[in-house]
Amino acid sequence: MDKKCKLAVIGLGQRGAAFAEMIKSAPGAELSAVCDSSFERATCFLKELGIENTPLYSSVDELLEKGDFEAAVITLPDFLHCDCAVKCCNAGKHIMLEKPMAPTAAECRKIIQAAQKNNTFIQLGFVLRHHPVFRKAIEIVKSGELGQVLNILSAEHIGVMHGASYMRRWHRKMANSGGFILAKCSHDIDIISVFADAPATRVSSFGSLDFFTTDKLKHTHCSLCSDEACRFRFKGEMVRMSDSEKANPTERNFDLCVYNDDKDVVDHQVAIIDFANGIKANFSLNLFAAVPKRTLLVCGTEAFLSADTGTGIITVTSSIGKETQSIECKAENNSGHGGSDQTFLYDFIDCVLTHRNPNVDYRAGLSSTVIGNAIEESRLSGKVVEIPPEAYLY
């Protein structure tokens, strides 16, 4: 029988649960352990999956002491990434670490140093590199078909309830996430950096909280509020809850009003990034989209490439007389992020089994956090922020 990769999933929230479910049917892998601070929530999920006998641990320390696995999928809240990743690396475990790598560059370096010291590898959760639209767009840009790339315009348009959920979950605190763009859009920072193929040298950003403001607050929690018509009324979106948590979502702030005064993140933001090779990029964070999607425009001297994950279409429009191309990019499976979650997970499993390093490693994680930190510094200071070359060192 072929060897199977023994995996542990740490954190059974929405992302962790999705990966655990995929591991259950993944060729070459077995779900050997799960770890979550809520024993009740984890037990309910394992029962849903029909794998009640999977060993369940309530802390990372207990998992590392008693669990039988060789690699871990870490999907904890961002502010817990560093401690957990360092412990796993020190225990000799390879890790797939959900994006962003960590809220600060200093924490990223701690993780990297632990991995290097213990000869373990880290695959960063930038699943968009496996998205059919971005994978094809990267191929086209790298081929030189656009000529010299000068400008990149990128945007994420987040669905109404998805965006609102960031106003009530742990992401609402910058200390927990490093800011909205880093927490949600480190994917996009990474993709932009792949297209630019050079380190970012300076950034500028503007963003603020102009809709989810406290003057609209009617009550602290949805379950205590009589406004049944509120478009942001909590109905269990974007979280996994145990039966007792569903019965009383207020106890752990699951249904916190989106207009609360307990947050310091923005609800819209733009950023400009200048790269060392002269390429300029613009990124826009938008909530309230009727159709969630990401859009991209890469402007070259010989052609423009536009892409839309909502339609799955890439268009290449030539400025030197070539015929316009329209390319349809289809998902390979039904997993999240246009099918890229599954292909990303399978690539991680292959890395463990074949002892090869991942294509998206800790260097990408550090770079994205460095740029994300600079974007937030610029937003808060109102100044252009320079990124020195040594910022990317580890």
Contacts in CASP RR format, 6 or more apart in sequence:
PFRMAT RR
TARGET T0000
AUTHOR 0000-0000-0000
METHOD contacts of the structure
MODEL  1
MDKKCKLAVIGLGQRGAAFAEMIKSAPGAELSAVCDSSFERATCFLKELG
IENTPLYSSVDELLEKGDFEAAVITLPDFLHCDCAVKCCNAGKHIMLEKP
MAPTAAECRKIIQAAQKNNTFIQLGFVLRHHPVFRKAIEIVKSGELGQVL
NILSAEHIGVMHGASYMRRWHRKMANSGGFILAKCSHDIDIISVFADAPA
TRVSSFGSLDFFTTDKLKHTHCSLCSDEACRFRFKGEMVRMSDSEKANPT
ERNFDLCVYNDDKDVVDHQVAIIDFANGIKANFSLNLFAAVPKRTLLVCG
TEAFLSADTGTGIITVTSSIGKETQSIECKAENNSGHGGSDQTFLYDFID
CVLTHRNPNVDYRAGLSSTVIGNAIEESRLSGKVVEIPPEAYLY
2 28 0 8 1.000
3 28 0 8 1.000
3 353 0 8 1.000
4 28 0 8 1.000
4 29 0 8 1.000
4 30 0 8 1.000
5 28 0 8 1.000
5 29 0 8 1.000
5 30 0 8 1.000
5 70 0 8 1.000
5 71 0 8 1.000
5 349 0 8 1.000
5 352 0 8 1.000
5 353 0 8 1.000
6 29 0 8 1.000
6 30 0 8 1.000
6 32 0 8 1.000
6 68 0 8 1.000
6 69 0 8 1.000
6 70 0 8 1.000
6 71 0 8 1.000
7 23 0 8 1.000
7 29 0 8 1.000
7 30 0 8 1.000
7 31 0 8 1.000
7 32 0 8 1.000
7 69 0 8 1.000
7 70 0 8 1.000
7 71 0 8 1.000
7 72 0 8 1.000
7 73 0 8 1.000
7 349 0 8 1.000
8 31 0 8 1.000
8 32 0 8 1.000
8 33 0 8 1.000
8 34 0 8 1.000
8 35 0 8 1.000
8 63 0 8 1.000
8 67 0 8 1.000
8 69 0 8 1.000
8 71 0 8 1.000
8 72 0 8 1.000
8 73 0 8 1.000
8 93 0 8 1.000
9 16 0 8 1.000
9 19 0 8 1.000
9 20 0 8 1.000
9 23 0 8 1.000
9 31 0 8 1.000
9 33 0 8 1.000
9 34 0 8 1.000
9 35 0 8 1.000
9 72 0 8 1.000
9 73 0 8 1.000
9 75 0 8 1.000
10 34 0 8 1.000
10 35 0 8 1.000
10 36 0 8 1.000
10 60 0 8 1.000
10 63 0 8 1.000
10 72 0 8 1.000
10 73 0 8 1.000
10 74 0 8 1.000
10 75 0 8 1.000
10 76 0 8 1.000
10 84 0 8 1.000
10 88 0 8 1.000
11 34 0 8 1.000
11 35 0 8 1.000
11 36 0 8 1.000
11 37 0 8 1.000
11 74 0 8 1.000
11 75 0 8 1.000
11 76 0 8 1.000
12 20 0 8 1.000
12 34 0 8 1.000
12 35 0 8 1.000
12 36 0 8 1.000
12 38 0 8 1.000
12 41 0 8 1.000
12 42 0 8 1.000
12 45 0 8 1.000
12 75 0 8 1.000
12 240 0 8 1.000
13 36 0 8 1.000
13 41 0 8 1.000
13 75 0 8 1.000
13 239 0 8 1.000
13 240 0 8 1.000
14 238 0 8 1.000
14 239 0 8 1.000
14 240 0 8 1.000
15 75 0 8 1.000
15 98 0 8 1.000
16 73 0 8 1.000
16 75 0 8 1.000
17 45 0 8 1.000
17 240 0 8 1.000
18 335 0 8 1.000
18 336 0 8 1.000
18 341 0 8 1.000
19 73 0 8 1.000
19 75 0 8 1.000
19 341 0 8 1.000
19 345 0 8 1.000
20 31 0 8 1.000
20 34 0 8 1.000
20 45 0 8 1.000
20 49 0 8 1.000
20 73 0 8 1.000
21 49 0 8 1.000
22 335 0 8 1.000
22 341 0 8 1.000
22 342 0 8 1.000
22 345 0 8 1.000
23 29 0 8 1.000
23 30 0 8 1.000
23 31 0 8 1.000
23 73 0 8 1.000
23 345 0 8 1.000
24 31 0 8 1.000
24 49 0 8 1.000
24 51 0 8 1.000
26 345 0 8 1.000
26 346 0 8 1.000
26 349 0 8 1.000
27 346 0 8 1.000
28 349 0 8 1.000
28 353 0 8 1.000
29 349 0 8 1.000
31 51 0 8 1.000
31 54 0 8 1.000
32 54 0 8 1.000
32 55 0 8 1.000
32 67 0 8 1.000
32 68 0 8 1.000
32 69 0 8 1.000
33 54 0 8 1.000
33 55 0 8 1.000
33 56 0 8 1.000
33 57 0 8 1.000
33 63 0 8 1.000
33 67 0 8 1.000
33 68 0 8 1.000
33 69 0 8 1.000
34 42 0 8 1.000
34 46 0 8 1.000
34 54 0 8 1.000
34 55 0 8 1.000
34 56 0 8 1.000
34 57 0 8 1.000
35 42 0 8 1.000
35 56 0 8 1.000
35 57 0 8 1.000
35 58 0 8 1.000
35 59 0 8 1.000
35 60 0 8 1.000
35 62 0 8 1.000
35 63 0 8 1.000
36 42 0 8 1.000
36 56 0 8 1.000
36 58 0 8 1.000
37 58 0 8 1.000
37 59 0 8 1.000
38 242 0 8 1.000
38 245 0 8 1.000
39 56 0 8 1.000
39 58 0 8 1.000
40 242 0 8 1.000
40 243 0 8 1.000
40 244 0 8 1.000
40 245 0 8 1.000
41 240 0 8 1.000
41 241 0 8 1.000
41 242 0 8 1.000
41 245 0 8 1.000
42 56 0 8 1.000
43 52 0 8 1.000
43 56 0 8 1.000
44 242 0 8 1.000
44 243 0 8 1.000
45 240 0 8 1.000
46 52 0 8 1.000
46 54 0 8 1.000
46 56 0 8 1.000
55 66 0 8 1.000
55 67 0 8 1.000
55 68 0 8 1.000
57 63 0 8 1.000
57 66 0 8 1.000
57 67 0 8 1.000
60 83 0 8 1.000
60 84 0 8 1.000
60 87 0 8 1.000
60 88 0 8 1.000
61 87 0 8 1.000
64 87 0 8 1.000
64 88 0 8 1.000
64 91 0 8 1.000
64 93 0 8 1.000
69 93 0 8 1.000
70 93 0 8 1.000
70 94 0 8 1.000
70 352 0 8 1.000
71 93 0 8 1.000
71 94 0 8 1.000
71 95 0 8 1.000
71 96 0 8 1.000
71 348 0 8 1.000
71 352 0 8 1.000
72 88 0 8 1.000
72 93 0 8 1.000
72 94 0 8 1.000
72 95 0 8 1.000
72 96 0 8 1.000
73 95 0 8 1.000
73 96 0 8 1.000
73 98 0 8 1.000
73 345 0 8 1.000
73 348 0 8 1.000
74 81 0 8 1.000
74 84 0 8 1.000
74 85 0 8 1.000
74 88 0 8 1.000
74 95 0 8 1.000
74 96 0 8 1.000
74 97 0 8 1.000
74 98 0 8 1.000
75 98 0 8 1.000
76 84 0 8 1.000
76 98 0 8 1.000
77 170 0 8 1.000
77 176 0 8 1.000
77 177 0 8 1.000
78 100 0 8 1.000
78 102 0 8 1.000
78 103 0 8 1.000
78 171 0 8 1.000
78 176 0 8 1.000
78 177 0 8 1.000
78 178 0 8 1.000
78 183 0 8 1.000
79 103 0 8 1.000
79 170 0 8 1.000
79 175 0 8 1.000
79 176 0 8 1.000
79 177 0 8 1.000
81 97 0 8 1.000
81 98 0 8 1.000
81 100 0 8 1.000
81 101 0 8 1.000
81 102 0 8 1.000
81 103 0 8 1.000
81 107 0 8 1.000
81 111 0 8 1.000
82 102 0 8 1.000
82 107 0 8 1.000
82 108 0 8 1.000
82 110 0 8 1.000
82 111 0 8 1.000
85 95 0 8 1.000
85 97 0 8 1.000
85 102 0 8 1.000
85 111 0 8 1.000
85 114 0 8 1.000
85 122 0 8 1.000
86 110 0 8 1.000
86 111 0 8 1.000
86 114 0 8 1.000
88 95 0 8 1.000
88 120 0 8 1.000
89 95 0 8 1.000
89 111 0 8 1.000
89 114 0 8 1.000
89 115 0 8 1.000
89 117 0 8 1.000
89 118 0 8 1.000
89 120 0 8 1.000
89 122 0 8 1.000
90 114 0 8 1.000
90 117 0 8 1.000
90 118 0 8 1.000
91 118 0 8 1.000
92 118 0 8 1.000
92 119 0 8 1.000
92 120 0 8 1.000
93 120 0 8 1.000
94 120 0 8 1.000
94 121 0 8 1.000
94 122 0 8 1.000
94 123 0 8 1.000
94 351 0 8 1.000
94 352 0 8 1.000
95 115 0 8 1.000
95 120 0 8 1.000
95 121 0 8 1.000
95 122 0 8 1.000
95 123 0 8 1.000
96 122 0 8 1.000
96 123 0 8 1.000
96 125 0 8 1.000
96 345 0 8 1.000
96 348 0 8 1.000
97 111 0 8 1.000
97 122 0 8 1.000
97 123 0 8 1.000
97 124 0 8 1.000
97 125 0 8 1.000
98 125 0 8 1.000
99 124 0 8 1.000
99 125 0 8 1.000
99 126 0 8 1.000
99 127 0 8 1.000
99 186 0 8 1.000
99 187 0 8 1.000
99 190 0 8 1.000
99 365 0 8 1.000
99 368 0 8 1.000
100 177 0 8 1.000
100 178 0 8 1.000
100 182 0 8 1.000
100 183 0 8 1.000
100 186 0 8 1.000
100 365 0 8 1.000
100 368 0 8 1.000
100 369 0 8 1.000
101 107 0 8 1.000
101 108 0 8 1.000
101 111 0 8 1.000
101 122 0 8 1.000
101 124 0 8 1.000
101 186 0 8 1.000
101 362 0 8 1.000
101 365 0 8 1.000
101 366 0 8 1.000
101 368 0 8 1.000
101 369 0 8 1.000
102 108 0 8 1.000
102 110 0 8 1.000
102 111 0 8 1.000
102 369 0 8 1.000
103 175 0 8 1.000
103 176 0 8 1.000
103 177 0 8 1.000
103 178 0 8 1.000
103 179 0 8 1.000
103 182 0 8 1.000
103 369 0 8 1.000
104 178 0 8 1.000
104 369 0 8 1.000
104 373 0 8 1.000
105 366 0 8 1.000
105 369 0 8 1.000
105 370 0 8 1.000
105 373 0 8 1.000
105 391 0 8 1.000
108 362 0 8 1.000
108 365 0 8 1.000
108 366 0 8 1.000
108 369 0 8 1.000
108 370 0 8 1.000
108 394 0 8 1.000
109 366 0 8 1.000
109 394 0 8 1.000
111 122 0 8 1.000
111 362 0 8 1.000
112 122 0 8 1.000
112 362 0 8 1.000
112 366 0 8 1.000
112 394 0 8 1.000
113 394 0 8 1.000
114 120 0 8 1.000
115 121 0 8 1.000
115 122 0 8 1.000
115 362 0 8 1.000
121 351 0 8 1.000
121 357 0 8 1.000
121 358 0 8 1.000
121 361 0 8 1.000
122 358 0 8 1.000
122 361 0 8 1.000
122 362 0 8 1.000
123 344 0 8 1.000
123 347 0 8 1.000
123 348 0 8 1.000
123 351 0 8 1.000
123 358 0 8 1.000
123 360 0 8 1.000
123 361 0 8 1.000
124 190 0 8 1.000
124 358 0 8 1.000
124 360 0 8 1.000
124 361 0 8 1.000
124 362 0 8 1.000
124 364 0 8 1.000
124 365 0 8 1.000
124 368 0 8 1.000
125 344 0 8 1.000
125 360 0 8 1.000
126 186 0 8 1.000
126 187 0 8 1.000
126 190 0 8 1.000
126 191 0 8 1.000
126 360 0 8 1.000
126 364 0 8 1.000
126 365 0 8 1.000
126 368 0 8 1.000
127 187 0 8 1.000
127 336 0 8 1.000
127 337 0 8 1.000
127 340 0 8 1.000
127 341 0 8 1.000
127 344 0 8 1.000
128 134 0 8 1.000
128 187 0 8 1.000
128 188 0 8 1.000
128 190 0 8 1.000
128 191 0 8 1.000
128 294 0 8 1.000
128 337 0 8 1.000
128 340 0 8 1.000
129 135 0 8 1.000
129 138 0 8 1.000
129 190 0 8 1.000
129 191 0 8 1.000
129 194 0 8 1.000
129 340 0 8 1.000
129 344 0 8 1.000
129 359 0 8 1.000
129 360 0 8 1.000
130 337 0 8 1.000
130 339 0 8 1.000
130 340 0 8 1.000
130 343 0 8 1.000
130 344 0 8 1.000
130 347 0 8 1.000
131 309 0 8 1.000
131 337 0 8 1.000
131 338 0 8 1.000
131 339 0 8 1.000
131 340 0 8 1.000
132 312 0 8 1.000
132 329 0 8 1.000
132 330 0 8 1.000
132 331 0 8 1.000
132 332 0 8 1.000
132 338 0 8 1.000
132 339 0 8 1.000
132 340 0 8 1.000
133 294 0 8 1.000
133 296 0 8 1.000
133 307 0 8 1.000
133 308 0 8 1.000
133 309 0 8 1.000
133 312 0 8 1.000
133 314 0 8 1.000
133 329 0 8 1.000
134 191 0 8 1.000
134 296 0 8 1.000
134 307 0 8 1.000
134 309 0 8 1.000
135 329 0 8 1.000
136 314 0 8 1.000
136 327 0 8 1.000
136 329 0 8 1.000
137 195 0 8 1.000
137 296 0 8 1.000
137 298 0 8 1.000
137 305 0 8 1.000
137 307 0 8 1.000
137 314 0 8 1.000
138 191 0 8 1.000
138 194 0 8 1.000
138 195 0 8 1.000
140 146 0 8 1.000
140 305 0 8 1.000
140 314 0 8 1.000
140 316 0 8 1.000
141 149 0 8 1.000
141 195 0 8 1.000
141 298 0 8 1.000
141 305 0 8 1.000
145 302 0 8 1.000
145 303 0 8 1.000
145 316 0 8 1.000
146 298 0 8 1.000
146 299 0 8 1.000
146 300 0 8 1.000
146 301 0 8 1.000
146 302 0 8 1.000
146 303 0 8 1.000
146 304 0 8 1.000
146 305 0 8 1.000
146 316 0 8 1.000
147 300 0 8 1.000
147 301 0 8 1.000
147 302 0 8 1.000
147 303 0 8 1.000
148 300 0 8 1.000
148 301 0 8 1.000
148 302 0 8 1.000
149 195 0 8 1.000
149 196 0 8 1.000
149 279 0 8 1.000
149 298 0 8 1.000
149 299 0 8 1.000
149 300 0 8 1.000
150 278 0 8 1.000
150 279 0 8 1.000
150 280 0 8 1.000
150 299 0 8 1.000
150 300 0 8 1.000
150 301 0 8 1.000
151 279 0 8 1.000
151 280 0 8 1.000
151 281 0 8 1.000
151 282 0 8 1.000
151 297 0 8 1.000
151 298 0 8 1.000
151 299 0 8 1.000
151 300 0 8 1.000
152 192 0 8 1.000
152 195 0 8 1.000
152 196 0 8 1.000
152 279 0 8 1.000
152 280 0 8 1.000
152 281 0 8 1.000
152 282 0 8 1.000
152 296 0 8 1.000
152 297 0 8 1.000
152 298 0 8 1.000
152 299 0 8 1.000
153 281 0 8 1.000
153 282 0 8 1.000
153 296 0 8 1.000
153 297 0 8 1.000
153 299 0 8 1.000
154 188 0 8 1.000
154 191 0 8 1.000
154 192 0 8 1.000
154 281 0 8 1.000
154 282 0 8 1.000
154 283 0 8 1.000
154 284 0 8 1.000
154 294 0 8 1.000
154 295 0 8 1.000
154 296 0 8 1.000
154 297 0 8 1.000
155 283 0 8 1.000
155 284 0 8 1.000
155 285 0 8 1.000
155 286 0 8 1.000
155 294 0 8 1.000
155 295 0 8 1.000
155 296 0 8 1.000
156 184 0 8 1.000
156 185 0 8 1.000
156 187 0 8 1.000
156 188 0 8 1.000
156 283 0 8 1.000
156 284 0 8 1.000
156 285 0 8 1.000
156 286 0 8 1.000
156 294 0 8 1.000
157 286 0 8 1.000
157 289 0 8 1.000
157 291 0 8 1.000
157 292 0 8 1.000
157 293 0 8 1.000
157 294 0 8 1.000
157 295 0 8 1.000
158 184 0 8 1.000
158 285 0 8 1.000
158 286 0 8 1.000
158 287 0 8 1.000
158 288 0 8 1.000
158 289 0 8 1.000
158 292 0 8 1.000
159 287 0 8 1.000
159 288 0 8 1.000
159 289 0 8 1.000
159 290 0 8 1.000
159 291 0 8 1.000
159 292 0 8 1.000
160 231 0 8 1.000
160 232 0 8 1.000
160 287 0 8 1.000
160 288 0 8 1.000
160 289 0 8 1.000
160 290 0 8 1.000
161 232 0 8 1.000
161 237 0 8 1.000
161 238 0 8 1.000
162 237 0 8 1.000
162 238 0 8 1.000
162 292 0 8 1.000
163 287 0 8 1.000
163 288 0 8 1.000
164 212 0 8 1.000
164 232 0 8 1.000
164 237 0 8 1.000
164 258 0 8 1.000
164 287 0 8 1.000
165 237 0 8 1.000
165 238 0 8 1.000
165 239 0 8 1.000
166 172 0 8 1.000
166 180 0 8 1.000
166 183 0 8 1.000
166 184 0 8 1.000
166 265 0 8 1.000
167 212 0 8 1.000
167 258 0 8 1.000
167 259 0 8 1.000
167 260 0 8 1.000
167 263 0 8 1.000
167 265 0 8 1.000
167 267 0 8 1.000
168 234 0 8 1.000
168 253 0 8 1.000
168 254 0 8 1.000
168 255 0 8 1.000
168 256 0 8 1.000
168 257 0 8 1.000
168 258 0 8 1.000
168 260 0 8 1.000
169 238 0 8 1.000
169 239 0 8 1.000
170 176 0 8 1.000
170 177 0 8 1.000
171 177 0 8 1.000
171 179 0 8 1.000
171 180 0 8 1.000
171 183 0 8 1.000
171 184 0 8 1.000
171 265 0 8 1.000
172 260 0 8 1.000
172 262 0 8 1.000
172 263 0 8 1.000
172 264 0 8 1.000
172 265 0 8 1.000
173 262 0 8 1.000
173 263 0 8 1.000
173 264 0 8 1.000
173 265 0 8 1.000
174 264 0 8 1.000
174 265 0 8 1.000
174 376 0 8 1.000
177 183 0 8 1.000
177 265 0 8 1.000
178 372 0 8 1.000
178 373 0 8 1.000
178 376 0 8 1.000
179 265 0 8 1.000
179 266 0 8 1.000
179 372 0 8 1.000
179 376 0 8 1.000
180 265 0 8 1.000
180 266 0 8 1.000
180 267 0 8 1.000
180 269 0 8 1.000
180 285 0 8 1.000
181 189 0 8 1.000
181 205 0 8 1.000
181 269 0 8 1.000
181 271 0 8 1.000
181 283 0 8 1.000
181 285 0 8 1.000
181 372 0 8 1.000
181 375 0 8 1.000
181 376 0 8 1.000
182 189 0 8 1.000
182 368 0 8 1.000
182 369 0 8 1.000
182 372 0 8 1.000
182 373 0 8 1.000
182 375 0 8 1.000
182 376 0 8 1.000
184 285 0 8 1.000
185 283 0 8 1.000
185 285 0 8 1.000
186 365 0 8 1.000
186 368 0 8 1.000
186 369 0 8 1.000
186 372 0 8 1.000
188 283 0 8 1.000
188 294 0 8 1.000
189 273 0 8 1.000
189 283 0 8 1.000
189 368 0 8 1.000
189 371 0 8 1.000
189 372 0 8 1.000
190 360 0 8 1.000
190 364 0 8 1.000
190 365 0 8 1.000
190 367 0 8 1.000
190 368 0 8 1.000
191 296 0 8 1.000
192 273 0 8 1.000
192 281 0 8 1.000
192 283 0 8 1.000
193 200 0 8 1.000
193 275 0 8 1.000
193 364 0 8 1.000
193 367 0 8 1.000
193 368 0 8 1.000
193 371 0 8 1.000
195 279 0 8 1.000
195 281 0 8 1.000
195 298 0 8 1.000
196 273 0 8 1.000
196 275 0 8 1.000
196 277 0 8 1.000
196 279 0 8 1.000
196 281 0 8 1.000
197 277 0 8 1.000
198 275 0 8 1.000
198 276 0 8 1.000
198 277 0 8 1.000
198 278 0 8 1.000
198 279 0 8 1.000
199 275 0 8 1.000
199 276 0 8 1.000
199 367 0 8 1.000
199 387 0 8 1.000
199 389 0 8 1.000
199 392 0 8 1.000
200 273 0 8 1.000
200 274 0 8 1.000
200 275 0 8 1.000
200 276 0 8 1.000
200 367 0 8 1.000
200 370 0 8 1.000
200 371 0 8 1.000
200 374 0 8 1.000
200 387 0 8 1.000
201 274 0 8 1.000
201 275 0 8 1.000
201 276 0 8 1.000
201 386 0 8 1.000
201 387 0 8 1.000
202 273 0 8 1.000
202 274 0 8 1.000
202 374 0 8 1.000
202 384 0 8 1.000
202 385 0 8 1.000
202 386 0 8 1.000
202 387 0 8 1.000
203 271 0 8 1.000
203 272 0 8 1.000
203 273 0 8 1.000
203 274 0 8 1.000
203 371 0 8 1.000
203 372 0 8 1.000
203 374 0 8 1.000
203 375 0 8 1.000
203 378 0 8 1.000
203 384 0 8 1.000
203 385 0 8 1.000
203 387 0 8 1.000
204 271 0 8 1.000
204 272 0 8 1.000
204 378 0 8 1.000
204 382 0 8 1.000
204 383 0 8 1.000
204 384 0 8 1.000
204 385 0 8 1.000
205 269 0 8 1.000
205 270 0 8 1.000
205 271 0 8 1.000
205 272 0 8 1.000
205 375 0 8 1.000
205 376 0 8 1.000
205 378 0 8 1.000
205 379 0 8 1.000
206 269 0 8 1.000
206 270 0 8 1.000
206 379 0 8 1.000
206 382 0 8 1.000
207 266 0 8 1.000
207 268 0 8 1.000
207 269 0 8 1.000
207 270 0 8 1.000
207 379 0 8 1.000
208 266 0 8 1.000
208 267 0 8 1.000
208 268 0 8 1.000
208 269 0 8 1.000
209 263 0 8 1.000
209 265 0 8 1.000
209 266 0 8 1.000
209 267 0 8 1.000
210 267 0 8 1.000
210 268 0 8 1.000
211 267 0 8 1.000
211 268 0 8 1.000
211 287 0 8 1.000
212 258 0 8 1.000
212 259 0 8 1.000
212 263 0 8 1.000
212 267 0 8 1.000
213 259 0 8 1.000
214 259 0 8 1.000
214 260 0 8 1.000
214 261 0 8 1.000
215 259 0 8 1.000
216 259 0 8 1.000
217 257 0 8 1.000
217 259 0 8 1.000
217 260 0 8 1.000
217 261 0 8 1.000
218 225 0 8 1.000
218 226 0 8 1.000
218 227 0 8 1.000
218 230 0 8 1.000
218 257 0 8 1.000
218 259 0 8 1.000
219 225 0 8 1.000
219 226 0 8 1.000
219 227 0 8 1.000
219 257 0 8 1.000
220 256 0 8 1.000
220 257 0 8 1.000
220 260 0 8 1.000
221 249 0 8 1.000
221 250 0 8 1.000
221 253 0 8 1.000
221 255 0 8 1.000
221 256 0 8 1.000
221 257 0 8 1.000
222 230 0 8 1.000
222 233 0 8 1.000
222 234 0 8 1.000
222 249 0 8 1.000
222 255 0 8 1.000
222 256 0 8 1.000
222 257 0 8 1.000
223 234 0 8 1.000
223 249 0 8 1.000
223 250 0 8 1.000
223 255 0 8 1.000
224 250 0 8 1.000
225 233 0 8 1.000
225 257 0 8 1.000
227 233 0 8 1.000
232 258 0 8 1.000
234 249 0 8 1.000
234 254 0 8 1.000
234 255 0 8 1.000
234 256 0 8 1.000
236 246 0 8 1.000
236 249 0 8 1.000
236 254 0 8 1.000
236 255 0 8 1.000
239 254 0 8 1.000
241 249 0 8 1.000
241 254 0 8 1.000
245 251 0 8 1.000
245 252 0 8 1.000
245 254 0 8 1.000
249 255 0 8 1.000
256 262 0 8 1.000
266 285 0 8 1.000
266 379 0 8 1.000
267 287 0 8 1.000
268 285 0 8 1.000
268 286 0 8 1.000
268 287 0 8 1.000
269 284 0 8 1.000
269 285 0 8 1.000
269 379 0 8 1.000
270 282 0 8 1.000
270 283 0 8 1.000
270 284 0 8 1.000
270 285 0 8 1.000
271 282 0 8 1.000
271 283 0 8 1.000
271 375 0 8 1.000
271 378 0 8 1.000
272 280 0 8 1.000
272 281 0 8 1.000
272 282 0 8 1.000
272 283 0 8 1.000
273 280 0 8 1.000
273 281 0 8 1.000
273 282 0 8 1.000
273 283 0 8 1.000
273 371 0 8 1.000
273 375 0 8 1.000
274 280 0 8 1.000
275 281 0 8 1.000
291 310 0 8 1.000
292 310 0 8 1.000
293 308 0 8 1.000
293 309 0 8 1.000
293 310 0 8 1.000
293 311 0 8 1.000
294 308 0 8 1.000
294 309 0 8 1.000
294 310 0 8 1.000
295 306 0 8 1.000
295 307 0 8 1.000
295 308 0 8 1.000
295 309 0 8 1.000
296 305 0 8 1.000
296 306 0 8 1.000
296 307 0 8 1.000
296 308 0 8 1.000
297 304 0 8 1.000
297 305 0 8 1.000
297 306 0 8 1.000
297 307 0 8 1.000
298 304 0 8 1.000
298 305 0 8 1.000
298 306 0 8 1.000
301 319 0 8 1.000
302 318 0 8 1.000
302 319 0 8 1.000
302 320 0 8 1.000
303 316 0 8 1.000
303 317 0 8 1.000
303 318 0 8 1.000
303 319 0 8 1.000
303 320 0 8 1.000
303 322 0 8 1.000
304 316 0 8 1.000
304 317 0 8 1.000
304 319 0 8 1.000
305 314 0 8 1.000
305 315 0 8 1.000
305 316 0 8 1.000
305 317 0 8 1.000
306 314 0 8 1.000
306 315 0 8 1.000
306 317 0 8 1.000
307 313 0 8 1.000
307 314 0 8 1.000
307 315 0 8 1.000
309 338 0 8 1.000
312 328 0 8 1.000
312 329 0 8 1.000
312 330 0 8 1.000
313 326 0 8 1.000
313 327 0 8 1.000
313 328 0 8 1.000
313 329 0 8 1.000
314 325 0 8 1.000
314 326 0 8 1.000
314 327 0 8 1.000
314 329 0 8 1.000
315 324 0 8 1.000
315 325 0 8 1.000
315 326 0 8 1.000
315 327 0 8 1.000
316 324 0 8 1.000
316 325 0 8 1.000
316 327 0 8 1.000
317 324 0 8 1.000
318 324 0 8 1.000
331 338 0 8 1.000
331 339 0 8 1.000
332 339 0 8 1.000
332 342 0 8 1.000
332 343 0 8 1.000
333 339 0 8 1.000
333 342 0 8 1.000
333 343 0 8 1.000
335 341 0 8 1.000
335 342 0 8 1.000
335 343 0 8 1.000
336 342 0 8 1.000
347 358 0 8 1.000
347 359 0 8 1.000
348 358 0 8 1.000
350 356 0 8 1.000
351 357 0 8 1.000
351 358 0 8 1.000
362 394 0 8 1.000
363 392 0 8 1.000
363 394 0 8 1.000
366 392 0 8 1.000
366 394 0 8 1.000
367 392 0 8 1.000
370 387 0 8 1.000
370 391 0 8 1.000
370 392 0 8 1.000
371 387 0 8 1.000
374 385 0 8 1.000
374 387 0 8 1.000
375 385 0 8 1.000
377 385 0 8 1.000
378 384 0 8 1.000
378 385 0 8 1.000
END
